[in-house]
Amino acid sequence: MKLRAHFFVWLLLTAGGGFAGPNAHADQWHPPAGSKQVPLWPGTPPDAVPTIGPEDVIPSDNLVAGKPWHSVRNVSNPTFTIFSPPEDKNTGVAVIVFPGGGYKELAIDLEGTEVCDWLTNRGITGVLLKYRVPNSGCHWDSEEKQHKTPKVWTALQDAQRAIGFVRKDAAKWGINPAKIGVLGFSAGGNLVAMISGHFSKRLYPPIDAADEISCRPDFAVAIYPGHMSITHTNISRYGDTKLNPDLNFNKQSPPTFLLHAKDDTVNVVAYSQLYEAVLKELGVPVETHLFEKGGHAFGLRQTELPITCWPPLVEKWLRKIGMIEN
């Protein structure tokens, strides 16, 4: 009986994306059935730092569209998980998804697995990056009451590695290596912005063939991106009117889609407006959608608010830039 009980608990934790019900607490995230999780690094990741505890999955303390969501904390062994579309619907396009969470945790279902499910339904391969957290990018230090920039952007290292890895093995997964983009939310949207400028040189010594291939995304989608202004370097005199100097946009930055709600009090709409302005100045194609209401951290769960119907806008844009055939 004890063996059966233990097996039942394991089954609950591993089914449905690594957690069992809204109040469950799992020791580690497990991908949904039918997807394939791949270690990002062949051994210990570069510039590895100890986490404050083991990786775990915790339920949220608020609902989105009437449903709970979950976060992964203390990620020290990053992975990517492949969600493949049916062969007869495969467009050859792939999107690497960066969940948000303030570079402290990852909203793994709300801004991760649910997004990959939508992508596969549209014939696009979803690649969910479980990047290192916490403190792997620009973040707010609640104890010191100031923004902190890490000495090494380990989340950006993971993003660079993931794009090169997916591009190297693209044929294995039915992916066109010239049609690999990124999509991120909040801090994940900041990671989209970072990789859109920091792709000419790896932030770590090359390890294998995956690091010899370009890690430039072919397109980028940033949903309510964060950490975009100079205030995130603790320079306040300019407010949110100047771009965060950690960003490195250039004329080779990829075509970009931006989405933001004007009533977002976590990441103010000025962040996307700054993002848009610099890309336009550089001559990089950018399409921006701003909505009056929507707040923050809604993922792609639909409510009565028009902003939550954004996925078809992205799909239309992908056709416009030639990623998906009409």
For each residue, the residues with C-beta under 8 A, 3 or more apart:
1: 4 5
2: 5 6
3: 6 7
4: 1 7 8
5: 1 2 8 9
6: 2 3 9 10
7: 3 4 10 11
8: 4 5 11 12
9: 5 6 12 13
10: 6 7 13 14
11: 7 8 14 15
12: 8 9 15 20 21 24
13: 9 10 18 19 20 24 26 27 30
14: 10 11 18 30
15: 11 12 20 33
16: 19 20 32
17: 29 30 31 32 70 108 109 113
18: 13 14 26 28 29 30 31 32 57 70 108
19: 13 16 24 25 26 29 57 59 70
20: 12 13 15 16 24 26
21: 12 24
22: 59 68
23: 59
24: 12 13 19 20 21 57 59
25: 19 56 57 58 59
26: 13 18 19 20 29 30 56 57
27: 13 54 55 56 57
28: 18 54 55 56 57
29: 17 18 19 26 55 57 72 108 130
30: 13 14 17 18 26 37
31: 17 18 35 36 37 81 113 128
32: 16 17 18 35 113
33: 15
34: 83
35: 31 32 81 82 83 84 116 128
36: 31 81 82 84
37: 30 31 79 80 81 82
38: 79 80 81 82 165
39: 42 77 78 79
40: 45 78 79 80 129 158 161 162 165
41: 44 45 46 77 78 161 207
42: 39 207 208
43:
44: 41 48
45: 40 41 48 76 77 78 132 154 157 158
46: 41 154 157 204 205
47: 152 154 157 204
48: 44 45 76 154
49: 135 154
50: 76
51: 54 55 74 75 76 134
52: 74 134
53: 56 73 74
54: 27 28 51 74
55: 27 28 29 51 72 73 74 75 76 77
56: 25 26 27 28 53 72 73 74
57: 18 19 24 25 26 27 28 29 70 71 72 73 108
58: 25 70 71 73 105
59: 19 22 23 24 25 68 69 70
60: 63 64 68 69 70 71 110
61:
62:
63: 60 66 67 68
64: 60 67 69 110 297 298 299 301
65: 298 301 302 303 308
66: 63
67: 63 64 301
68: 22 59 60 63
69: 59 60 64 107 109 110 299
70: 17 18 19 57 58 59 60 107 108 109 110
71: 57 58 60 101 105 106 107 108
72: 29 55 56 57 75 105 106 108 130 133
73: 53 55 56 57 58 104 105 106 133 134
74: 51 52 53 54 55 56 133 134
75: 51 55 72 78 106 130 131 132 133
76: 45 48 50 51 55 132
77: 39 41 45 55
78: 39 40 41 45 75 129 130 131 132 158
79: 37 38 39 40 129 130
80: 37 38 40 96 127 128 129 130 162 165 166
81: 31 35 36 37 38 116 127 128 130
82: 35 36 37 38 125 126 127 173
83: 34 35 113 116 117 119 120 125 126 127 128
84: 35 36 90 120 125 173 174
85: 89 90 91 119 120 121 122 123 124 125
86: 89 90 120 123
87: 90 174
88:
89: 85 86 123
90: 84 85 86 87 123 125 174
91: 85 122 123 124 179 323 324 325
92: 174 175 176 179
93: 123 124 125 175 176 179 180 181 318 323 324
94: 124 125 126 127 166 170 173 175 176 179 180 181
95: 119 124 125 126 127 180 181 182 183 221
96: 80 127 129 159 162 163 166 180 181 182 183 217
97: 111 112 115 116 119 126 127 128 129 182 183 184 188
98: 129 131 159 182 183 184 185 187 188 189 191 192
99: 106 107 108 110 111 112 128 184 185 188
100: 106 107 111 184 185 186 187 188 189 224 226 297
101: 71 104 105 106 107 111 133 186 187 188
102: 105 139 140 186 187 226
103: 133 134 135 136 137 138 139 155 187 190
104: 73 101 133 134 135 139
105: 58 71 72 73 101 102 133 134
106: 71 72 73 75 99 100 101 111 112 130 131 133
107: 69 70 71 99 100 101 110 111 112 185 186 297 299
108: 17 18 29 57 70 71 72 99 111 112 113 128 130
109: 17 69 70 112 113 114
110: 60 64 69 70 99 107 114 297 299 301
111: 97 99 100 101 106 107 108 114 115 184 185 186 188 297 299
112: 97 99 106 107 108 109 115 116 128
113: 17 31 32 83 108 109 116 117 128
114: 109 110 111 117 118 299 300 301
115: 97 111 112 118 119 126 128 183 299 300
116: 35 81 83 97 112 113 119 120 126 127 128
117: 83 113 114 120 121 126
118: 114 115 121 122 126 300 311
119: 83 85 95 97 115 116 122 124 125 126
120: 83 84 85 86 116 117 123 124 125 126
121: 85 117 118
122: 85 91 118 119 315
123: 85 86 89 90 91 93 120 324
124: 85 91 93 94 95 119 120 324
125: 82 83 84 85 90 93 94 95 119 120 173 174 175
126: 82 83 94 95 97 115 116 117 118 119 120
127: 80 81 82 83 94 95 96 97 116 162 166
128: 31 35 80 81 83 97 99 108 112 113 115 116
129: 40 78 79 80 96 97 98 158 159 162
130: 29 72 75 78 79 80 81 106 108
131: 75 78 98 106 136 154 155 158 159 162 191
132: 45 75 76 78 136 154 155 158
133: 72 73 74 75 101 103 104 105 106 136 155
134: 51 52 73 74 103 104 105 139
135: 49 103 104 139 148 150
136: 103 131 132 133 150 153 154 155 158
137: 103 150 153 155 156 187 190 191 194 227
138: 103 147 148 149 150 190 227 232 244 246
139: 102 103 104 134 135 147 148 150 187 227
140: 102 146 147 148
141: 144 145 146 147 148
142: 145
143:
144: 141 148
145: 141 142
146: 140 141 234
147: 138 139 140 141 227 231 232 233 234
148: 135 138 139 140 141 144
149: 138 232 233 246
150: 135 136 137 138 139 153 154
151:
152: 47 157 203
153: 136 137 150 156 157 194 198 203
154: 45 46 47 48 49 131 132 136 150 157 158
155: 103 131 132 133 136 137 158 159 191 194
156: 137 153 159 160 191 194 195 198 203
157: 45 46 47 152 153 154 160 161 202 203 204
158: 40 45 78 129 131 132 136 154 155 161 162
159: 96 98 129 131 155 156 162 163 182 191 194 195 215
160: 156 157 163 164 195 198 199 202 203 204 215
161: 40 41 157 158 164 165 202 204 210 211 215
162: 40 80 96 127 129 131 158 159 165 166
163: 96 159 160 166 167 180 182 195 199 214 215 216 217
164: 160 161 167 168 210 211 212 213 214 215
165: 38 40 80 161 162 168 169 210
166: 80 94 96 127 162 163 169 170 173 175 180
167: 163 164 170 177 180 210 213 214 215
168: 164 165 209 210 213
169: 165 166 172 173 210
170: 94 166 167 173 175 176 177 180
171: 174 175 177
172: 169
173: 82 84 94 125 166 169 170
174: 84 87 90 92 125 171
175: 92 93 94 125 166 170 171 179 180
176: 92 93 94 170 179 180
177: 167 170 171 180
178: 218
179: 91 92 93 94 175 176 218 323
180: 93 94 95 96 163 166 167 170 175 176 177 217 218
181: 93 94 95 96 217 218 219 220 221 254 323
182: 95 96 97 98 159 163 191 192 195 196 217 219 220 221
183: 95 96 97 98 115 192 220 221 222 223 314
184: 97 98 99 100 111 187 188 189 190 191 192 221 222 223 225
185: 98 99 100 107 111 188 189 223 224 297 299
186: 100 101 102 107 111 189 190 223 224 225 226 266 267 296 297
187: 98 100 101 102 103 137 139 184 190 191 226 227
188: 97 98 99 100 101 111 184 185 191 192
189: 98 100 184 185 186 192 193 222 223 224 225 226 267
190: 103 137 138 184 186 187 193 194 222 225 226 227 228
191: 98 131 137 155 156 159 182 184 187 188 194 195
192: 98 182 183 184 188 189 195 196 217 220 221 222 225
193: 189 190 196 197 220 222 225 228 247 249 275
194: 137 153 155 156 159 190 191 197 198 246 247 248
195: 156 159 160 163 182 191 192 198 199 215 217 220
196: 182 192 193 199 217 220 249 253 254 256
197: 193 194 247 248 249 250 253
198: 153 156 160 194 195 201 203 248
199: 160 163 195 196 214 215 216 217 252
200: 216 252
201: 198
202: 157 160 161 205 206 211 215
203: 152 153 156 157 160 198
204: 46 47 157 160 161 207 211
205: 46 202
206: 202 211 212
207: 41 42 204 210 211
208: 42 211 212
209: 168 212 213
210: 161 164 165 167 168 169 207 213
211: 161 164 202 204 206 207 208
212: 164 206 208 209
213: 164 167 168 209 210
214: 163 164 167 199
215: 159 160 161 163 164 167 195 199 202
216: 163 199 200 252 254
217: 96 163 180 181 182 192 195 196 199 220 254
218: 178 179 180 181 254 323
219: 181 182 254 255 256 257 318 321 323
220: 181 182 183 192 193 195 196 217 253 254 255 256 257
221: 95 181 182 183 184 192 256 257 259 314
222: 183 184 189 190 192 193 225 256 257 258 259 272 275
223: 183 184 185 186 189 259 260 310
224: 100 185 186 189 259 260 261 264 266 267 271 272 296 297
225: 184 186 189 190 192 193 222 228 258 260 267 271 272 275
226: 100 102 186 187 189 190 266 267 271
227: 137 138 139 147 187 190 232 244 271
228: 190 193 225 232 240 243 244 247 267 270 271 272 274 275
229: 232 238 239 240 241 242 243 244 270 271 274
230: 233 235 238 242 243 244 245
231: 147 234 235 236 238 239 240
232: 138 147 149 227 228 229 244 246
233: 147 149 230 244 245 246
234: 146 147 231
235: 230 231 238
236: 231 239
237:
238: 229 230 231 235 241 242
239: 229 231 236
240: 228 229 231 268 270 271 274
241: 229 238 270 274
242: 229 230 238 274
243: 228 229 230 247 249 274 278
244: 138 227 228 229 230 232 233 247
245: 230 233
246: 138 149 194 232 233
247: 193 194 197 228 243 244 278
248: 194 197 198
249: 193 196 197 243 253 278 279 282 284
250: 197 253 282
251: 282 283 284
252: 199 200 216
253: 196 197 220 249 250 256 279 282 284
254: 181 196 216 217 218 219 220 284
255: 219 220 284 285 286 321
256: 196 219 220 221 222 253 275 279 284 285 286 287
257: 219 220 221 222 286 287 288 289 313 314 317
258: 222 225 272 275 276 286 287 288 289
259: 221 222 223 224 272 288 289 290 291 307 310 313
260: 223 224 225 264 267 269 271 272 288 289 290 291
261: 224 264 269 290 291 292 293 294 295 296 307
262: 269 290 291 292 293
263: 292 293 294 295
264: 224 260 261 267 268 269 294 295 296
265: 268 295 296
266: 186 224 226 296 297
267: 186 189 224 225 226 228 260 264 271 296
268: 240 264 265 271
269: 260 261 262 264 272 273 290
270: 228 229 240 241 273 274
271: 224 225 226 227 228 229 240 260 267 268 274 275
272: 222 224 225 228 258 259 260 269 275 276 288 290
273: 269 270 276 277 288 290
274: 228 229 240 241 242 243 270 271 277 278
275: 193 222 225 228 256 258 271 272 278 279 286
276: 258 272 273 279 280 286 288
277: 273 274 280 281
278: 243 247 249 274 275 281 282
279: 249 253 256 275 276 282 284 285 286
280: 276 277 283 284 286
281: 277 278
282: 249 250 251 253 278 279
283: 251 280
284: 249 251 253 254 255 256 279 280
285: 255 256 279 321
286: 255 256 257 258 275 276 279 280
287: 256 257 258 317 320
288: 257 258 259 260 272 273 276
289: 257 258 259 260 307 310 313
290: 259 260 261 262 269 272 273
291: 259 260 261 262 294 305 306 307
292: 261 262 263
293: 261 262 263 305 307
294: 261 263 264 291 298 305 307 308
295: 261 263 264 265 298
296: 186 224 261 264 265 266 267
297: 64 100 107 110 111 185 186 224 266
298: 64 65 294 295 301 303 305 307 308
299: 64 69 107 110 111 114 115 185
300: 114 115 118 308 310 311
301: 64 65 67 110 114 298 308
302: 65 308 309
303: 65 298 308
304:
305: 291 293 294 298 308
306: 291 309
307: 259 261 289 291 293 294 298 310
308: 65 294 298 300 301 302 303 305
309: 302 306 312 313
310: 223 259 289 300 307 313 314
311: 118 300 314 315
312: 309 315 316
313: 257 259 289 309 310 316 317
314: 183 221 257 310 311 317 318
315: 122 311 312 318 319 324
316: 312 313 319 320
317: 257 287 313 314 320 321
318: 93 219 314 315 321 323 324
319: 315 316 322 323 324 325 326
320: 287 316 317
321: 219 255 285 317 318
322: 319
323: 91 93 179 181 218 219 318 319
324: 91 93 123 124 315 318 319
325: 91 319
326: 319
